[in-house]
């Protein structure tokens, strides 16, 4: 069984009351009602054949919204999926994701980001100017299940596919996806921004100095079942680390 949630802007507004949507051009609708936006990236990197991504993350006030997020989703699931959402591993097919697209799913009553990072996003992760601003640039804190999830500056088993629990380590809010450089601060490289209290994270969800959040956003246990299907909730088929928890969710 799999659990996959693609939120439209209207659905996010109903859940949270506000949503940050950024686009270079007009909004488009898909047949499934999903909101698709023109991709935002440095002007030199814009390619006409790959200009779309889905923004499905919203800033939320207070940790209570996380419970609302889970309850609303589970109410719309059948009993089998509800049980799965409460803790069992989930399978997510990412075969249709385009570079720059962010997917929001639910695991263990927690929102989880899946971001297909573009090449220019990956390049920012090693920039000295960024590394100097990070609280934990080498991911030494216990915010990932094992060392292989650090993988240099990527914090991912595969550099292009980033997976993290979408909770700010300050007060459990859900940060906004803010990929456009220079939109949060003049030096902003792109990443995730918690509008509630100002915490900032790069495209590997590493927390920046000056943020009230103390630690990097946690990486959940996961492994690649196939080249396009990821299992979130354990690190391999044997179920190892199914109950792993970070220092701070």
N, C-alpha and C positions, 0 to 999 in steps of 0.2 A: 504494500500500500504506500501511497505517497501523499504528502501534504504540500500544496503549492498555493500561494495566495498572491494574486496580482491585484493591487488596489487601484481603483480609479480615484481621481481627485475628490469626487463627491463622496465616495465611501470613506475616505480619510477624514474629510470634514465632518461627517456624521459621527465618526469615532472620537475625534479629538478636538473638533471645533476650529482648528486652523491648520493650514498646510502651506509649506513653502514650495512654490513651483517657479522654476527659472527656465526661460527659453529664449532662443535667439529669434524665433519666428512664430507663426501661428500654431495654436494647439490643433492636434488632429485626434480623431476618434477611430478606434478599431472596431471591428464587428462585435467584439466581446465587451465593448464598453470601457476598455482600458484607455487611460489618458497617456498619449505619447507626445513627447516634447522634442523640439530640435535640440541636438546635442550642443553642449557648451564646452569649448576647449580653446586653447590659445589659437589665435587667428591663423597662424602658420600651419596648424595641424588639422584644420577643418577640411574634410573630404566629402564631397557631395554624395558619394555612395554610402556613407556611413554617418548620417547626421541625426539619428533618432535614439533617444533613450527614455526609459520610464523612470519618473521620480515617484517613489512610493513611501517616502519617509516623512514624518511630521514632527515638529517640536511639541513636546507635551509638558504641562505643568504638573509636577508631583509624581511620586511613585505609584499612586493609586491608579493612574491611567494604564499602567501595565496590566493590572488585573482586569480593567475594562476591556482592554485589547483582547486578552485571552478569552474572557467570558463571551464577548460578542461573537468571536470566531467559533468557539466550541458549541454555542447555541445553534449554529447553522450547520454543524457536522452531524453525521449519523453516529450512533454509539461507538462503533469500531474506531472511527477517526477521532472521536473525543478521547477515548482511552489512549490512543496513540499520541495525541497532542499533550497529554499529561506527563509523558515521560519516555515512551518508546521511541527508538530511532525512527527518523523519517527519510524517505528517498525523494530527491528533488531532481527533475530533469532540466538541465540548463541548455539543452541543444538549440533552443530558439533565441537565446540571449544574444544581443549585439554588444560590441564594445561600448563601454560607458553606461550600460544599462544596470540598474539596481533592482533587485528582486527582494521582496520582504516575505518571509515564511515564518511559521510558528513551530517552536520545539520546546517541550517542557514548560509550557505556558510562558515562554519568552519569545519576543520578536528577534528574528535573525536576519541579518543582511547577507545577500549574495551579490557581489559586485564584480562585473566583468571589466577589469581594469584595462584602460587603453595604454599604448606604449608611452605616451607623454606623462601619464599618471605614474607609471613605474619609474620613469626617469627622475621625477621629483623626490622619490623616497631616499635617494642617495646624495641629494644636494647638501653640501656642507652647511649652507645657510639654514637649511631645515634641521639638520641633525643637531646643530648648536642650540636650537630652540626646544628640543624634546626633553621631557623629564626622564624617560627611560628608553633611549634610542636603540639599545641592543636587546630590549625585551628580557631583562634579567628577572623582573618580578614574575611571580607565578600566575600569569594571566593567560597561559596557553597550556594544553595538556602535556606536551613533550617538546624537546629541543627541535625536532624536525619541523614543528609549526612556526619556529622563528625564521629559519631559512633566510639568513641575512637580514635585509630590510623589508622583506615581503610579508612576513607573518602569515604565510600560506604554504600549503603543500605544492600548489601550482602558482607561479607568479601572476598569471593573468586572472585567476579566480580567487577573490578574497571573500572569506566567510567569517563573520563575527556576530556576537550577541549584541543587538542594537540597543544597549543600555549604557547611558553615561555612568561612570564610576563615582560621580559625585552624589547625585540623588535619584538615580535610576530613571531619569527622563530619557526619551528617545531623541537623539540628536537629528538635526536636518542633514540631508545629503546636499552639500554645497560644493560641487565640482569646479565651478568657475573661479579661476585665480583672481585675486585682488577684490573679491566681493565682500569679504568679512573684515579684512584689514588691508592696508596697502601692500603688505608683504604676503598675504594669504596665498598658499600654494595650491589650494583646493583640498577638499576632504570632507569632514563631518563637523558640524557646529551645533552645540547645544544652546539654543536661544534662551532657555530658561535662566541660566546662570553664567553663560559665556564660555563654557569649556570648549576647547578646540582640539581636533584630532586630524592627523594626516590621512592619506589614502590607505594606510595600514592600521588605522585607528590607534596610533600612538599619540599620547596626550602631549600637548604643547605647554611649555612654561607659561605661567600667568593664568592658567586655568585652575578653577577650584577643584576639579577632578584630580585625584591623587595618582591614579594608575591608568595604564593603557586599557582600552576596552577588551574584554575577554574573547578568546577564540574558543568555540565549542569543540568537543571531540568530533571528528569527522574523517571519512576516507572516501576515495573515489572508487565507487563500485564498478563503473565503466568510465570511458573517456567523457561521457556526457551526463552521467547520473552520480550524484554525490549522496552518501548516507551521512546524515547529521545525527549525532548522539552516541557514537562509539568510534573507536579508532581502527577497528578491523572487524571481520566477520565473527570473531569469537566473543565480541561484546566487551573487550577490555576497555577500561576507563569510562564505562557507561555512566558511572556516578561521580565522575571527576567534577570538582568545583574550583573556581579560581579564588584568589585572595578577596576580590570584590567583584560581584556581578555588575 
